[in-house]
Amino acid sequence: MNLPPRSLGALLVEVGVAGVELSSHPSAPDRIRHKPPELQSHFAARISFYKPDVLRLLQSGFTPADAEAAYVLGERLGIAEDLGMSTAPGSPGWLVAVGESIEAAWKEAQNEAGNRP
């Protein structure tokens, strides 16, 4: 199973909870745009560190790694929609949902590894 880095999931949750929106730049697809235009330095540094992973998610979308991760993603997106939040890729609601789904996939992978003979 090829999972995004676990710490990327935590970053996406933190960024989403802070209300930051991310997108790939339309004329420079190797760049990340963010709203608000000024980011806290710790967010900027961590987003820069995970730039290839973040761009891949923003440009190609996110496919959950397993059933539990898919459930978490669907549940979080549903909650965001019920609250009237956008769930478009890169929106805060989407970032939280994807981040929590990545975390769920890692927990499931650890559980499976622990259950091997």
FIGUKOL-526933 format. One record per atom (N, C-alpha, C): residue number from 1; residue in one letter; atom name; x, y, z. Coordinates in steps of 0.2 Angstrom, whole numbers. Layout:
BEGIN
<rec NUM,a,CA,<X,Y,Z>> ...
//
This chain:
BEGIN
<rec 1,m,N,<4,-6,0>> <rec 1,m,CA,<0,0,0>> <rec 1,m,C,<4,6,0>> <rec 2,n,N,<3,11,-5>> <rec 2,n,CA,<7,17,-5>> <rec 2,n,C,<3,23,-2>> <rec 3,l,N,<5,24,4>> <rec 3,l,CA,<1,30,7>> <rec 3,l,C,<5,36,7>> <rec 4,p,N,<1,42,7>> <rec 4,p,CA,<5,48,8>> <rec 4,p,C,<8,48,15>> <rec 5,p,N,<13,52,16>> <rec 5,p,CA,<16,53,23>> <rec 5,p,C,<11,54,28>> <rec 6,r,N,<12,51,34>> <rec 6,r,CA,<7,52,39>> <rec 6,r,C,<7,59,42>> <rec 7,s,N,<13,62,42>> <rec 7,s,CA,<13,69,45>> <rec 7,s,C,<10,74,40>> <rec 8,l,N,<9,72,33>> <rec 8,l,CA,<5,76,29>> <rec 8,l,C,<-2,76,31>> <rec 9,g,N,<-5,71,33>> <rec 9,g,CA,<-12,71,35>> <rec 9,g,C,<-13,76,41>> <rec 10,a,N,<-8,76,46>> <rec 10,a,CA,<-9,80,51>> <rec 10,a,C,<-8,88,49>> <rec 11,l,N,<-4,89,44>> <rec 11,l,CA,<-3,96,42>> <rec 11,l,C,<-9,98,38>> <rec 12,l,N,<-12,94,34>> <rec 12,l,CA,<-18,96,31>> <rec 12,l,C,<-24,97,36>> <rec 13,v,N,<-25,93,41>> <rec 13,v,CA,<-30,95,46>> <rec 13,v,C,<-28,102,49>> <rec 14,e,N,<-22,103,51>> <rec 14,e,CA,<-20,109,54>> <rec 14,e,C,<-22,115,50>> <rec 15,v,N,<-20,114,44>> <rec 15,v,CA,<-21,120,39>> <rec 15,v,C,<-28,121,38>> <rec 16,g,N,<-32,116,37>> <rec 16,g,CA,<-39,116,36>> <rec 16,g,C,<-43,119,42>> <rec 17,v,N,<-41,117,48>> <rec 17,v,CA,<-44,120,54>> <rec 17,v,C,<-43,127,54>> <rec 18,a,N,<-37,129,52>> <rec 18,a,CA,<-35,137,52>> <rec 18,a,C,<-38,141,47>> <rec 19,g,N,<-42,137,43>> <rec 19,g,CA,<-46,141,38>> <rec 19,g,C,<-42,143,31>> <rec 20,v,N,<-36,139,30>> <rec 20,v,CA,<-32,141,24>> <rec 20,v,C,<-35,137,19>> <rec 21,e,N,<-35,140,13>> <rec 21,e,CA,<-37,136,7>> <rec 21,e,C,<-31,136,2>> <rec 22,l,N,<-30,130,-1>> <rec 22,l,CA,<-24,129,-5>> <rec 22,l,C,<-26,127,-12>> <rec 23,s,N,<-22,129,-17>> <rec 23,s,CA,<-24,127,-24>> <rec 23,s,C,<-17,127,-28>> <rec 24,s,N,<-17,123,-34>> <rec 24,s,CA,<-11,124,-38>> <rec 24,s,C,<-12,130,-42>> <rec 25,h,N,<-7,134,-44>> <rec 25,h,CA,<-7,140,-47>> <rec 25,h,C,<-9,138,-55>> <rec 26,p,N,<-14,142,-57>> <rec 26,p,CA,<-16,140,-64>> <rec 26,p,C,<-11,141,-70>> <rec 27,s,N,<-7,146,-69>> <rec 27,s,CA,<-2,147,-74>> <rec 27,s,C,<5,144,-73>> <rec 28,a,N,<6,142,-66>> <rec 28,a,CA,<12,139,-64>> <rec 28,a,C,<10,133,-60>> <rec 29,p,N,<9,127,-63>> <rec 29,p,CA,<6,121,-59>> <rec 29,p,C,<11,118,-54>> <rec 30,d,N,<17,120,-54>> <rec 30,d,CA,<22,118,-49>> <rec 30,d,C,<22,123,-43>> <rec 31,r,N,<18,127,-43>> <rec 31,r,CA,<17,132,-37>> <rec 31,r,C,<10,131,-33>> <rec 32,i,N,<11,132,-27>> <rec 32,i,CA,<5,132,-23>> <rec 32,i,C,<2,139,-21>> <rec 33,r,N,<-4,140,-22>> <rec 33,r,CA,<-7,146,-20>> <rec 33,r,C,<-11,145,-14>> <rec 34,h,N,<-11,150,-9>> <rec 34,h,CA,<-15,149,-3>> <rec 34,h,C,<-19,156,-1>> <rec 35,k,N,<-24,155,2>> <rec 35,k,CA,<-28,160,5>> <rec 35,k,C,<-29,159,12>> <rec 36,p,N,<-27,163,16>> <rec 36,p,CA,<-25,170,15>> <rec 36,p,C,<-18,171,12>> <rec 37,p,N,<-17,176,9>> <rec 37,p,CA,<-10,177,5>> <rec 37,p,C,<-4,176,10>> <rec 38,e,N,<-5,178,16>> <rec 38,e,CA,<1,177,21>> <rec 38,e,C,<-1,171,26>> <rec 39,l,N,<4,167,26>> <rec 39,l,CA,<3,161,30>> <rec 39,l,C,<8,162,36>> <rec 40,q,N,<6,159,42>> <rec 40,q,CA,<10,158,47>> <rec 40,q,C,<17,154,45>> <rec 41,s,N,<22,156,48>> <rec 41,s,CA,<29,153,45>> <rec 41,s,C,<29,146,46>> <rec 42,h,N,<26,143,51>> <rec 42,h,CA,<27,136,52>> <rec 42,h,C,<22,132,47>> <rec 43,f,N,<17,135,45>> <rec 43,f,CA,<13,132,39>> <rec 43,f,C,<17,133,33>> <rec 44,a,N,<19,139,31>> <rec 44,a,CA,<23,139,25>> <rec 44,a,C,<29,135,24>> <rec 45,a,N,<32,134,30>> <rec 45,a,CA,<38,129,29>> <rec 45,a,C,<36,122,28>> <rec 46,r,N,<31,120,32>> <rec 46,r,CA,<28,113,31>> <rec 46,r,C,<25,112,25>> <rec 47,i,N,<21,116,22>> <rec 47,i,CA,<18,116,16>> <rec 47,i,C,<24,115,10>> <rec 48,s,N,<29,119,11>> <rec 48,s,CA,<34,119,6>> <rec 48,s,C,<38,112,6>> <rec 49,f,N,<39,109,12>> <rec 49,f,CA,<42,103,13>> <rec 49,f,C,<38,97,9>> <rec 50,y,N,<31,98,10>> <rec 50,y,CA,<27,93,7>> <rec 50,y,C,<24,95,0>> <rec 51,k,N,<27,100,-3>> <rec 51,k,CA,<25,103,-9>> <rec 51,k,C,<23,98,-15>> <rec 52,p,N,<27,93,-16>> <rec 52,p,CA,<25,88,-21>> <rec 52,p,C,<19,84,-19>> <rec 53,d,N,<19,82,-13>> <rec 53,d,CA,<13,78,-11>> <rec 53,d,C,<6,82,-11>> <rec 54,v,N,<7,88,-9>> <rec 54,v,CA,<1,93,-9>> <rec 54,v,C,<-1,94,-16>> <rec 55,l,N,<4,96,-20>> <rec 55,l,CA,<2,97,-27>> <rec 55,l,C,<-2,91,-30>> <rec 56,r,N,<1,85,-29>> <rec 56,r,CA,<-2,79,-32>> <rec 56,r,C,<-9,78,-29>> <rec 57,l,N,<-10,79,-23>> <rec 57,l,CA,<-17,79,-21>> <rec 57,l,C,<-22,84,-24>> <rec 58,l,N,<-19,90,-24>> <rec 58,l,CA,<-23,96,-27>> <rec 58,l,C,<-25,95,-35>> <rec 59,q,N,<-20,92,-38>> <rec 59,q,CA,<-21,91,-45>> <rec 59,q,C,<-24,85,-47>> <rec 60,s,N,<-23,79,-44>> <rec 60,s,CA,<-25,73,-46>> <rec 60,s,C,<-31,70,-41>> <rec 61,g,N,<-32,74,-36>> <rec 61,g,CA,<-37,71,-31>> <rec 61,g,C,<-35,66,-26>> <rec 62,f,N,<-39,64,-22>> <rec 62,f,CA,<-37,59,-17>> <rec 62,f,C,<-41,53,-17>> <rec 63,t,N,<-38,47,-17>> <rec 63,t,CA,<-42,41,-17>> <rec 63,t,C,<-40,38,-10>> <rec 64,p,N,<-45,36,-6>> <rec 64,p,CA,<-43,33,1>> <rec 64,p,C,<-40,26,0>> <rec 65,a,N,<-36,24,4>> <rec 65,a,CA,<-32,18,4>> <rec 65,a,C,<-36,12,6>> <rec 66,d,N,<-41,13,10>> <rec 66,d,CA,<-45,7,12>> <rec 66,d,C,<-52,9,14>> <rec 67,a,N,<-56,4,16>> <rec 67,a,CA,<-63,5,17>> <rec 67,a,C,<-63,10,23>> <rec 68,e,N,<-59,10,28>> <rec 68,e,CA,<-60,14,34>> <rec 68,e,C,<-58,21,32>> <rec 69,a,N,<-53,22,28>> <rec 69,a,CA,<-51,29,26>> <rec 69,a,C,<-56,32,21>> <rec 70,a,N,<-60,28,17>> <rec 70,a,CA,<-65,30,13>> <rec 70,a,C,<-71,32,17>> <rec 71,y,N,<-72,28,23>> <rec 71,y,CA,<-78,30,27>> <rec 71,y,C,<-76,37,31>> <rec 72,v,N,<-70,38,33>> <rec 72,v,CA,<-69,44,36>> <rec 72,v,C,<-69,50,32>> <rec 73,l,N,<-67,49,25>> <rec 73,l,CA,<-67,54,20>> <rec 73,l,C,<-74,56,19>> <rec 74,g,N,<-78,51,18>> <rec 74,g,CA,<-85,53,16>> <rec 74,g,C,<-89,56,22>> <rec 75,e,N,<-88,54,28>> <rec 75,e,CA,<-91,56,34>> <rec 75,e,C,<-89,64,35>> <rec 76,r,N,<-82,65,35>> <rec 76,r,CA,<-80,72,36>> <rec 76,r,C,<-82,77,30>> <rec 77,l,N,<-83,74,24>> <rec 77,l,CA,<-85,79,19>> <rec 77,l,C,<-93,80,20>> <rec 78,g,N,<-96,75,22>> <rec 78,g,CA,<-103,76,23>> <rec 78,g,C,<-105,81,29>> <rec 79,i,N,<-101,80,34>> <rec 79,i,CA,<-101,85,40>> <rec 79,i,C,<-100,92,37>> <rec 80,a,N,<-95,93,33>> <rec 80,a,CA,<-93,100,30>> <rec 80,a,C,<-99,102,26>> <rec 81,e,N,<-102,98,22>> <rec 81,e,CA,<-107,100,18>> <rec 81,e,C,<-113,102,22>> <rec 82,d,N,<-115,98,27>> <rec 82,d,CA,<-120,100,32>> <rec 82,d,C,<-119,107,35>> <rec 83,l,N,<-113,108,36>> <rec 83,l,CA,<-111,115,40>> <rec 83,l,C,<-111,121,35>> <rec 84,g,N,<-112,119,28>> <rec 84,g,CA,<-112,124,23>> <rec 84,g,C,<-105,126,21>> <rec 85,m,N,<-100,122,22>> <rec 85,m,CA,<-93,123,20>> <rec 85,m,C,<-92,120,13>> <rec 86,s,N,<-88,123,9>> <rec 86,s,CA,<-86,120,3>> <rec 86,s,C,<-82,114,4>> <rec 87,t,N,<-83,109,0>> <rec 87,t,CA,<-79,103,0>> <rec 87,t,C,<-75,102,-7>> <rec 88,a,N,<-74,108,-10>> <rec 88,a,CA,<-70,108,-16>> <rec 88,a,C,<-63,106,-15>> <rec 89,p,N,<-59,103,-19>> <rec 89,p,CA,<-52,101,-18>> <rec 89,p,C,<-48,108,-16>> <rec 90,g,N,<-45,107,-10>> <rec 90,g,CA,<-41,113,-7>> <rec 90,g,C,<-44,117,-2>> <rec 91,s,N,<-51,116,-2>> <rec 91,s,CA,<-55,120,3>> <rec 91,s,C,<-53,118,10>> <rec 92,p,N,<-54,122,15>> <rec 92,p,CA,<-53,120,22>> <rec 92,p,C,<-57,113,24>> <rec 93,g,N,<-63,112,22>> <rec 93,g,CA,<-67,106,23>> <rec 93,g,C,<-64,100,20>> <rec 94,w,N,<-61,101,14>> <rec 94,w,CA,<-58,96,10>> <rec 94,w,C,<-52,94,13>> <rec 95,l,N,<-48,99,15>> <rec 95,l,CA,<-41,98,18>> <rec 95,l,C,<-42,94,25>> <rec 96,v,N,<-47,95,29>> <rec 96,v,CA,<-48,92,35>> <rec 96,v,C,<-50,85,33>> <rec 97,a,N,<-54,84,29>> <rec 97,a,CA,<-57,77,27>> <rec 97,a,C,<-51,73,24>> <rec 98,v,N,<-47,75,20>> <rec 98,v,CA,<-42,71,17>> <rec 98,v,C,<-37,70,22>> <rec 99,g,N,<-35,75,26>> <rec 99,g,CA,<-30,74,32>> <rec 99,g,C,<-32,68,36>> <rec 100,e,N,<-38,69,39>> <rec 100,e,CA,<-41,63,43>> <rec 100,e,C,<-41,57,40>> <rec 101,s,N,<-43,56,33>> <rec 101,s,CA,<-43,50,30>> <rec 101,s,C,<-36,47,29>> <rec 102,i,N,<-31,51,28>> <rec 102,i,CA,<-24,49,28>> <rec 102,i,C,<-22,46,35>> <rec 103,e,N,<-24,49,40>> <rec 103,e,CA,<-23,47,47>> <rec 103,e,C,<-26,40,48>> <rec 104,a,N,<-32,40,46>> <rec 104,a,CA,<-36,33,47>> <rec 104,a,C,<-33,28,43>> <rec 105,a,N,<-30,29,37>> <rec 105,a,CA,<-27,24,33>> <rec 105,a,C,<-20,21,37>> <rec 106,w,N,<-17,26,40>> <rec 106,w,CA,<-11,24,43>> <rec 106,w,C,<-12,20,49>> <rec 107,k,N,<-18,22,53>> <rec 107,k,CA,<-20,18,59>> <rec 107,k,C,<-22,11,57>> <rec 108,e,N,<-25,10,51>> <rec 108,e,CA,<-27,4,49>> <rec 108,e,C,<-21,0,47>> <rec 109,a,N,<-17,3,43>> <rec 109,a,CA,<-11,-1,41>> <rec 109,a,C,<-7,-3,47>> <rec 110,q,N,<-6,1,52>> <rec 110,q,CA,<-3,-1,58>> <rec 110,q,C,<-7,-7,62>> <rec 111,n,N,<-13,-7,62>> <rec 111,n,CA,<-17,-12,65>> <rec 111,n,C,<-16,-19,61>> <rec 112,e,N,<-16,-18,54>> <rec 112,e,CA,<-15,-24,50>> <rec 112,e,C,<-8,-27,51>> <rec 113,a,N,<-3,-23,52>> <rec 113,a,CA,<4,-25,53>> <rec 113,a,C,<5,-28,60>> <rec 114,g,N,<1,-26,65>> <rec 114,g,CA,<1,-29,71>> <rec 114,g,C,<-2,-35,72>> <rec 115,n,N,<-7,-37,67>> <rec 115,n,CA,<-11,-43,67>> <rec 115,n,C,<-7,-49,63>> <rec 116,r,N,<-2,-47,60>> <rec 116,r,CA,<2,-52,56>> <rec 116,r,C,<5,-57,61>> <rec 117,p,N,<5,-64,59>> <rec 117,p,CA,<8,-69,63>> <rec 117,p,C,<16,-68,63>> 
//
